Amino acid sequence: MPQFDLTDAHKEIGKQLHKIRIVAGKIRIVAGKSLNQAAIGAGIAPRTLSKIEDGESNFRKLTLEKLLKAYNTDLSHLLRDFILPPPAAKQCSARKI
């Protein structure tokens, strides 16, 4: 499991969102959808989603919440393949992130 780099968290989250969107065969509403379909489902602009998935854009918590809802997933699933460094893990659990 790779360690989650908090300095580039937006890039790692973007990669994971991209994986969830394109991986077919998962029982997810968004799996296999085009970028346009996924963006519309989340209520954001397709260009915004493209930038997020490519790691070119930081995003607000509200945008991430919209995407997680549209993707029928949660943050724990999104980050399941990563190990959070100990201080960050404590912060996340304390804030229930």
C-alpha positions in Angstrom: 0.0 0.0 0.0 1.4 3.4 -0.9 1.6 6.1 1.7 -0.8 9.0 1.1 1.1 12.2 0.5 -0.9 15.0 2.1 1.0 17.7 0.2 -0.5 16.3 -3.0 -3.7 15.0 -1.6 -5.8 16.5 -4.4 -3.8 14.6 -6.9 -4.2 11.2 -5.1 -7.9 11.9 -4.6 -8.3 12.8 -8.3 -6.6 9.6 -9.4 -8.9 7.5 -7.2 -12.0 9.4 -8.4 -10.9 8.6 -12.0 -10.5 4.9 -11.2 -13.9 4.7 -9.6 -15.5 6.4 -12.6 -13.9 4.3 -15.3 -13.7 0.8 -13.7 -16.5 -1.2 -15.1 -17.9 -4.2 -13.3 -18.2 -2.5 -10.0 -21.6 -2.1 -8.4 -21.5 1.7 -8.6 -23.8 4.1 -10.3 -21.0 6.0 -11.9 -18.8 3.0 -13.1 -18.2 3.2 -16.8 -19.8 6.7 -17.2 -18.2 9.3 -19.3 -16.7 12.3 -17.7 -19.6 14.5 -18.9 -22.2 12.1 -17.4 -20.3 11.9 -14.0 -19.9 15.7 -13.9 -23.6 16.3 -14.6 -24.5 13.7 -11.9 -22.3 15.6 -9.4 -23.6 19.0 -10.4 -20.2 20.3 -11.5 -18.7 21.4 -14.8 -17.1 18.6 -16.9 -13.9 20.7 -17.2 -13.8 21.0 -13.4 -14.0 17.2 -13.0 -11.3 16.7 -15.7 -9.0 19.0 -13.8 -9.7 17.2 -10.5 -9.1 13.8 -12.0 -5.9 15.0 -13.6 -4.6 16.5 -10.3 -4.5 19.9 -11.8 -7.0 21.5 -9.5 -7.5 21.8 -5.8 -11.1 21.5 -4.8 -13.4 22.4 -1.9 -14.8 20.0 0.5 -18.3 20.6 -0.9 -17.1 19.6 -4.4 -15.6 16.4 -3.0 -18.9 15.7 -1.1 -20.9 16.1 -4.4 -18.6 13.7 -6.2 -18.7 11.1 -3.5 -22.4 11.2 -3.4 -22.7 11.0 -7.2 -20.2 8.1 -7.2 -22.2 6.4 -4.5 -19.1 6.0 -2.3 -17.4 7.6 0.7 -14.0 9.0 1.7 -13.0 5.8 3.4 -13.6 3.8 0.2 -11.8 6.4 -1.8 -8.7 6.3 0.4 -8.7 2.5 1.2 -5.6 1.8 -0.9 -3.5 4.3 1.0 -1.8 4.4 4.4 -2.2 7.8 6.1 0.9 9.0 8.0 0.3 8.7 11.7 -0.4 12.4 12.5 -2.8 12.7 9.6 -4.6 9.6 10.6 -5.2 11.0 14.0 -6.4 14.3 12.6 -8.8 12.6 10.2 -10.3 10.3 12.8 -10.7 13.2 15.3 -12.4 15.3 12.6 -14.3 12.3 11.3 -13.1 13.0 7.8 
